[in-house]
Amino acid sequence: MLVIRTIQKVLLTALMGAFGLLLLFPIIITSTNSLMTEQELKINYGVIGKLTEVTSSGADTFVNLKLLPDKVTLKQYSELLVHSPQYLLLFWNSVGLVVPIIIGQTVVAALAAYAFAKLNFRGRDSLFMVYLLTMLMPFQVTLVPNYIIADKLGLLHSTGAVILPGVFAAFGVFMLRQFMLHIPYAYIEAAKMDGAGHLRIFLTLILPMVKSGLAALVILLFVDYWNMVEQPLIFINDPFKQPLSVFLSRLSGEWDKVFAASMLYMAPMVLLFLYAETYFIEGIQLSGIKG
Amino acid sequence: MELSQEQVDRKRKKWISVLLLLLLGALLFFTLFSNTLQSVTLPKVSTKQAESGGVSYKLESSGVLQPVNQVELSNPAGWRVRQVLVKKGQAVKKGQKLVLYDSSSAERELEDEIAQLKKQSIALENVQDQFKLSVVNGDESAVREARRDLETRNIDILVQQRKIDELRDQLNRQKELTAPFNGIVMKLNAVEGLAATGQPDLVVSNLDLGYGLNIIADGKLLDRFSLAVKQSIDMKIAAEGEQPARSLKGIIVEISDASSQTDESSNGGSGAGVVRQKQLRIHVADTDLKGGEQVTVKLERVSSGKGWLVPNEAIHREGESRFILKVEQQRGALGNVFVARKVPIETSEETEQETMISKDRLYEGEMIILESSEPLQDGNRIRLE
């Protein structure tokens, strides 16, 4: 029995390990390839983007995935940091988009979630259902209405057109409401008895209790908006105002810096996750959502 | 145990936050300073604004004026030179005495001959007396003899007379050299006290026929001026000694092909190195000239077509085609950047310094790259000097 259990455990570990590796593989590839020379990358990935030509000429159609660089060099990074300041500017564009969205949505969502979870008013649940519906709808459905609204507000081709819908997205409301539902009414009633108003209850009682939820929300929002491509692509037409994510999606030809740019773009996300990892796991578990 | 776990966690968080701040700090630094860092490594270029206009062709050539006609005057009789009356370079009038020769021997000979003539005259008188005596005596044969003798003597005297005349004539002619025409003494070989040196004593140029100048120039360049025979041409004489520089006019007498010469110094070597040469013969009629003056001919013409004038050093070759690099301002992520942009050109007209390119190749005020610290390619970022 014990033997069977051990075998099971080993098998399971191996399987998990394999899956884990599979998930990590793109990141590993990116990090090792960021140390390759431009020539090596060209040789390995040069066929990308001209697959049809290659097939018609009968040549090798396979991309040569290469894990370890022949020659380790930081040329890509120097190229990126010193010779192509536009990427750095776009990086700060990304920051400028993501930070207001996260702050705005967290504030709005926390307040709204409090109302949906702890206040009693008519039509609360049906209103929440409507809210949920917008979340359930794919982004592409709301794209056109969003575009029209941004146009009417005169926000088109400015960062506001991306930030505003982000601030008022339903996801944060939903997630924080789930958190707040777990908080027993007794706390609130006790506070009310002590004469606290709603704002005081919210600030001093509820917020500290949903700290882990807020952290999880921040990370999820960060990941979500840091990686967005479509919204800025559609709403912002000035290439120098677009975030780096849009640019990275077009970077395929520039072998001299594409992997380094990806690495730099990934770094804040990874560090933020590592920093708030414990909150994140806790928050996900509590709210019952999986990222 | 739990506390230490928390401590570890806190420490980890601290590290991560430091790392995050470092990353953001580094990115911020590079964002702000990458332009500066980069501009240090960019190739430095010197530029010039293209000038609008036509190519001005310039031909500058100089030569020495040579008399068209000059005559060598030699010592006619081979006598010693008694006196030289002119100097080299002196202007002389027609008939002016140039050199006097020592004619004393000839004069002595003449005197001898004259004495001889006198002797003959005296002898003639003797014969006449004899003739008269014979007539008085009535000696027929003696009279005939005396008459014959008289006639012979008369003939002798005539001959002698002619001889003297001729001698006198010769003396007059050969004791001096005179100028055959208005001219200038070009060469003076005669030395006082010496007889003939084997060279002509004098060389005199003919002023009335004027001077000539031969100029050899690049045929292609010469063609641009569309010169024609009998066209007048301006020339300049360089200042020499007390003579100030002055200008004079000449007339083209002949335009002919000179032998082509291989031009090895021609840079680029595209024109196969053969430069067609042309000779220009110019005639100058100016009474103040002495010959031998250094004369400069300057021709200048602005081409009829207008375009951008580009210094030749800015023109690059790529096989057969030619191009220039201009400065283009591009909007970069962090302000404007300068980029080298290739502009293919086909030259219509060119000189040794400039090339004219057509108007549509450049816009007003655009800068052309003359020199670069590194070889440039199309699209390279550059740093302006």
HADDOCK unambig.tbl for C-alpha pairs under 7 A between the chains (distance, minus, plus):
assign (segid A and resid 81 and name CA) (segid B and resid 30 and name CA) 5.93 0.50 0.50
assign (segid A and resid 81 and name CA) (segid B and resid 34 and name CA) 6.71 0.50 0.50
assign (segid A and resid 82 and name CA) (segid B and resid 30 and name CA) 6.69 0.50 0.50
assign (segid A and resid 82 and name CA) (segid B and resid 34 and name CA) 4.73 0.50 0.50
assign (segid A and resid 82 and name CA) (segid B and resid 37 and name CA) 6.56 0.50 0.50
assign (segid A and resid 82 and name CA) (segid B and resid 38 and name CA) 5.92 0.50 0.50
assign (segid A and resid 83 and name CA) (segid B and resid 34 and name CA) 6.91 0.50 0.50
assign (segid A and resid 83 and name CA) (segid B and resid 38 and name CA) 5.89 0.50 0.50
assign (segid A and resid 85 and name CA) (segid B and resid 31 and name CA) 6.04 0.50 0.50
assign (segid A and resid 85 and name CA) (segid B and resid 34 and name CA) 6.08 0.50 0.50
assign (segid A and resid 85 and name CA) (segid B and resid 35 and name CA) 6.85 0.50 0.50
assign (segid A and resid 85 and name CA) (segid B and resid 333 and name CA) 6.53 0.50 0.50
assign (segid A and resid 85 and name CA) (segid B and resid 334 and name CA) 6.93 0.50 0.50
assign (segid A and resid 86 and name CA) (segid B and resid 333 and name CA) 4.51 0.50 0.50
assign (segid A and resid 86 and name CA) (segid B and resid 334 and name CA) 6.88 0.50 0.50
assign (segid A and resid 88 and name CA) (segid B and resid 27 and name CA) 6.78 0.50 0.50
assign (segid A and resid 88 and name CA) (segid B and resid 31 and name CA) 5.48 0.50 0.50
assign (segid A and resid 89 and name CA) (segid B and resid 31 and name CA) 6.42 0.50 0.50
assign (segid A and resid 89 and name CA) (segid B and resid 333 and name CA) 6.56 0.50 0.50
assign (segid A and resid 240 and name CA) (segid B and resid 333 and name CA) 6.23 0.50 0.50
assign (segid A and resid 268 and name CA) (segid B and resid 20 and name CA) 6.59 0.50 0.50
assign (segid A and resid 271 and name CA) (segid B and resid 16 and name CA) 6.29 0.50 0.50
assign (segid A and resid 271 and name CA) (segid B and resid 20 and name CA) 6.27 0.50 0.50
assign (segid A and resid 275 and name CA) (segid B and resid 13 and name CA) 5.35 0.50 0.50
assign (segid A and resid 275 and name CA) (segid B and resid 16 and name CA) 6.01 0.50 0.50
